[in-house]
Amino acid sequence: MGRGLDALMGKSTLQNLSSSFGPQASRRESVPHVDEDGVIGAIASIGIDLIDANPFQPRKNFKDESLEELCQSIRIHGVITPITVRKTGDRYQLISGERRLRATKAAGLREIPAFIRMANDNESLEMALIENIQREDLNAIDVALSYQALMDAYKYNQDELGKRVGKSRSAVANFLRLLKLPAEVQLYLKDNKISMGHARCIAGVEGEENQLELAQAVIAKDLSVRQLEELSRKTGKKDERKPGKETRMELPAWCKDAQKSLSGKLQAKVNVKCGKKGKGCIVIDYASEEELQKIFGLLNE
């Protein structure tokens, strides 16, 4: 994945894409080569209405301003870099390039250049995730949710997942720890009100109330990570002196299994809280109206 399109298709192919798929290109239908195994590494101009969204897309937020800039560029120059799709029956499913696809739709074009490859769900998620990570602007929480979804769906441990996505086990572990933070703190991170360094420090502090207080202190006082570390040490000492502080009750195995299963199915963070006599509640986190509608769709399947 890290080699780029020139390694996959050759520089001469890439040099011809702009003229082949620009706004002045003819509206001919390109039919990729197909054999009994499916589509083989073809590049084609595909009708946008034949492309379905990637259900494993880890990136949830797209800035309207940058999307409009890309849209204006596509109106003038066309789509220079193809998106990547996979064949699913008579249709295609997006693997990577959602931002380009959205901008192309907004520009009023009916077709988009696409590199077609074979990929299962596992590979589709991995490629979508890796492409976004390489852009270095994917939100840390979305990365963490994608890592967790991949581990839940394919039973990877942290070492195996690290090898699949080109990260160390410790890096994977640091992302996954973010999902244990209170929802408010996760939102602060998604909104860039606190940094990844802040979030990692906060995740090392016991107690959701303490974690939330520290996050709010970072925002209110514009604390550096080093200042936060010092404050978190004082918070930890203060907690040790609190008599009779209740420890968080560990979920029973059946609750953990239910939480893991729901999280994998809904592609979202799910918290199951278990009370006495088998009673409890389920909390499902979502970051936008679009993500909530996606969750509703999965629940209704």
C-alpha positions in Angstrom: 0.0 0.0 0.0 2.8 2.4 0.8 4.4 2.1 -2.6 1.9 4.4 -4.3 -0.1 4.1 -7.5 3.0 4.5 -9.7 4.3 1.2 -8.3 1.1 -0.6 -9.0 0.3 0.7 -12.4 3.4 2.2 -13.8 4.3 5.9 -14.4 3.1 5.9 -18.0 -0.3 4.8 -17.0 -0.6 7.6 -14.3 0.6 10.2 -16.8 -2.3 9.4 -19.1 -5.0 9.4 -16.4 -5.5 13.2 -16.4 -6.3 13.3 -20.1 -8.3 10.1 -20.0 -10.6 11.0 -17.1 -10.6 14.8 -17.1 -13.9 16.9 -17.4 -13.6 16.9 -21.2 -13.2 13.1 -21.5 -15.7 11.3 -23.6 -18.5 9.5 -21.8 -17.6 6.1 -23.1 -18.1 3.1 -20.8 -14.8 1.3 -20.0 -15.3 -2.4 -19.4 -12.5 -4.0 -17.3 -11.2 -7.5 -18.1 -13.0 -10.2 -16.1 -12.2 -13.8 -15.7 -13.7 -16.5 -13.4 -11.8 -15.0 -10.4 -13.2 -11.5 -10.9 -11.8 -8.2 -12.1 -8.0 -8.2 -12.5 -6.2 -5.0 -11.7 -8.1 -2.8 -14.2 -8.4 0.9 -14.4 -11.8 2.1 -15.7 -14.1 5.1 -15.8 -17.0 4.0 -13.6 -20.4 5.5 -13.2 -20.7 7.2 -9.8 -24.2 5.7 -9.3 -22.7 2.2 -9.4 -20.3 2.9 -6.5 -21.5 2.1 -2.9 -19.9 3.6 0.2 -17.3 1.7 2.1 -19.0 0.5 5.4 -15.5 0.2 6.9 -14.6 3.9 6.2 -12.7 4.9 9.3 -12.8 8.6 8.5 -16.0 10.2 9.7 -15.5 14.0 9.3 -14.7 15.8 6.0 -14.0 19.5 6.2 -16.5 21.4 3.9 -13.9 24.1 2.9 -11.2 21.7 1.7 -13.9 19.5 0.0 -15.1 22.5 -1.9 -11.6 23.4 -3.0 -11.1 19.9 -4.3 -14.5 20.1 -6.1 -13.4 23.3 -7.9 -10.1 21.7 -8.9 -12.0 18.6 -10.3 -14.3 20.9 -12.3 -11.2 22.4 -14.0 -8.7 19.5 -14.2 -10.8 16.4 -13.7 -9.9 13.6 -11.2 -6.2 13.1 -11.5 -5.7 10.3 -9.0 -8.1 7.3 -9.4 -10.1 6.0 -6.4 -9.8 2.4 -5.5 -12.9 0.1 -5.6 -13.7 -3.6 -5.4 -16.2 -5.6 -7.5 -19.3 -6.7 -5.7 -21.7 -8.4 -8.1 -22.9 -5.8 -10.7 -21.7 -2.9 -8.6 -18.6 -1.6 -6.9 -17.7 -0.8 -3.3 -15.4 2.0 -2.5 -12.1 1.0 -0.8 -10.3 4.3 -0.7 -10.9 7.8 -2.1 -14.2 8.9 -0.4 -13.1 12.5 -0.4 -12.4 12.5 -4.1 -15.7 10.6 -4.7 -17.7 13.2 -2.8 -16.0 16.1 -4.5 -16.7 14.5 -7.9 -20.4 14.1 -7.2 -20.5 17.7 -6.1 -18.7 18.8 -9.3 -21.6 17.2 -11.3 -19.5 14.5 -13.0 -21.2 11.2 -13.7 -18.1 9.0 -13.9 -14.8 8.8 -12.0 -11.5 7.0 -12.7 -11.1 3.9 -10.5 -8.5 1.2 -9.9 -10.4 -2.0 -9.6 -9.1 -4.8 -7.4 -10.2 -7.9 -5.6 -10.5 -7.5 -1.9 -12.4 -9.1 1.0 -13.9 -7.2 3.9 -10.7 -7.6 5.9 -8.5 -6.1 3.1 -11.1 -3.4 2.3 -11.0 -2.1 5.9 -7.2 -2.3 6.1 -6.8 -0.4 2.8 -9.2 2.3 3.8 -7.6 2.7 7.1 -4.0 2.7 5.8 -4.8 5.3 3.1 -6.3 7.6 5.7 -3.4 7.1 8.1 -1.0 8.0 5.4 -2.7 11.3 4.9 -1.9 12.0 8.6 -5.2 13.8 9.2 -7.4 10.9 10.4 -8.8 11.5 13.8 -7.1 9.4 16.5 -10.5 8.2 17.9 -11.5 7.0 14.4 -8.2 5.2 14.0 -8.8 3.5 17.4 -12.4 2.5 16.5 -11.1 1.0 13.2 -8.4 -0.9 15.0 -10.9 -2.3 17.5 -13.4 -3.2 14.7 -10.6 -5.1 12.8 -9.6 -6.9 16.0 -13.2 -7.8 16.8 -14.1 -9.0 13.2 -10.9 -11.0 12.5 -9.7 -11.9 16.0 -6.3 -10.2 15.7 -4.3 -9.6 18.8 -2.4 -6.4 19.1 0.8 -7.9 17.7 -1.0 -9.2 14.6 -2.9 -6.0 14.0 0.3 -4.0 14.3 1.9 -6.1 11.5 -1.2 -5.7 9.3 -1.3 -1.9 9.6 2.5 -1.3 9.8 2.5 -0.2 13.5 4.2 -1.4 16.6 2.2 -3.3 19.2 2.7 -0.4 21.7 1.4 2.1 19.1 -1.7 0.0 18.6 -2.1 -0.3 22.4 -1.9 3.5 22.8 -4.7 4.0 20.3 -6.9 1.4 21.8 -6.5 2.9 25.3 -8.3 6.0 24.0 -11.5 4.1 23.7 -11.6 3.6 27.5 -11.7 7.4 28.0 -15.1 9.1 28.9 -17.1 10.1 25.8 -16.6 13.8 26.6 -12.8 13.4 26.6 -13.0 11.5 23.3 -15.0 14.4 21.8 -12.3 16.8 23.0 -9.7 14.8 21.2 -11.8 14.5 18.0 -12.4 18.3 18.1 -8.6 18.9 18.5 -9.2 20.6 21.9 -6.6 18.2 23.4 -3.8 16.4 21.7 -3.0 12.7 21.5 -0.2 13.3 24.1 -2.8 14.8 26.5 -5.2 11.9 25.9 -2.5 9.3 26.5 -1.6 10.9 29.8 -5.3 11.2 30.9 -5.9 7.5 30.0 -3.3 6.6 32.6 -5.3 8.2 35.4 -7.9 6.1 37.3 -11.5 7.3 37.5 -13.7 8.9 34.8 -14.3 12.0 36.9 -10.6 12.6 37.3 -10.0 12.1 33.6 -12.8 14.5 32.7 -11.4 17.1 35.1 -7.9 16.8 33.7 -9.2 17.2 30.1 -11.2 20.3 31.1 -8.1 21.7 32.9 -6.0 21.3 29.7 -8.6 23.3 27.7 -9.2 26.0 30.3 -5.5 26.6 31.2 -3.9 25.6 27.9 -1.7 23.1 29.7 1.2 21.4 27.9 1.6 17.6 28.1 4.4 18.0 30.7 2.2 20.3 32.8 -0.6 17.8 32.6 1.6 15.0 33.6 2.6 16.9 36.8 -1.1 17.7 37.5 -2.1 14.0 36.9 0.5 12.9 39.5 -1.0 15.2 42.1 -4.5 13.9 41.2 -3.3 10.3 41.7 -1.9 11.1 45.1 -5.1 12.9 46.1 -7.1 9.8 45.2 -5.0 7.5 47.3 -6.0 9.5 50.3 -9.7 9.2 49.7 -11.1 6.6 52.1 -13.7 4.1 51.0 -13.5 5.0 47.3 -15.4 2.4 45.3 -13.5 0.4 42.7 -15.1 0.0 39.3 -16.9 -3.3 39.1 -15.5 -5.6 36.4 -18.0 -6.7 33.8 -18.9 -10.4 33.9 -17.8 -12.5 30.9 -21.3 -12.5 29.3 -21.4 -8.7 29.4 -18.0 -8.4 27.8 -19.0 -10.8 25.0 -22.2 -8.8 24.4 -20.2 -5.5 24.3 -17.6 -6.9 21.9 -20.2 -8.4 19.6 -22.3 -5.2 19.5 -19.2 -3.0 18.9 -18.2 -5.2 16.0 -21.6 -5.3 14.4 -22.3 -1.5 14.7 -18.7 -0.4 14.0 -18.9 1.9 17.0 -17.9 2.2 20.6 -20.3 0.3 22.8 -20.4 0.4 26.6 -22.4 -2.2 28.5 -23.0 -1.4 32.2 -24.2 -4.3 34.3 -26.1 -3.8 37.6 -27.6 -6.1 40.1 -29.9 -9.0 39.2 -28.8 -9.0 35.5 -30.1 -5.4 34.9 -28.0 -2.8 33.1 -27.8 -0.4 30.2 -26.1 -0.1 26.8 -24.5 3.1 25.6 -23.6 3.5 21.9 -21.3 6.4 21.0 -21.7 8.2 17.6 -19.9 11.3 16.2 -22.4 12.6 13.7 -25.9 12.3 12.4 -24.6 10.3 9.4 -22.9 7.9 11.8 -26.1 7.6 13.8 -28.1 6.8 10.7 -25.6 4.1 9.8 -26.0 2.5 13.2 -29.8 2.5 12.8 -29.4 0.8 9.5 -27.2 -1.9 11.0 -29.6 -2.4 13.8 -32.5 -2.9 11.4 -30.6 -5.5 9.3 
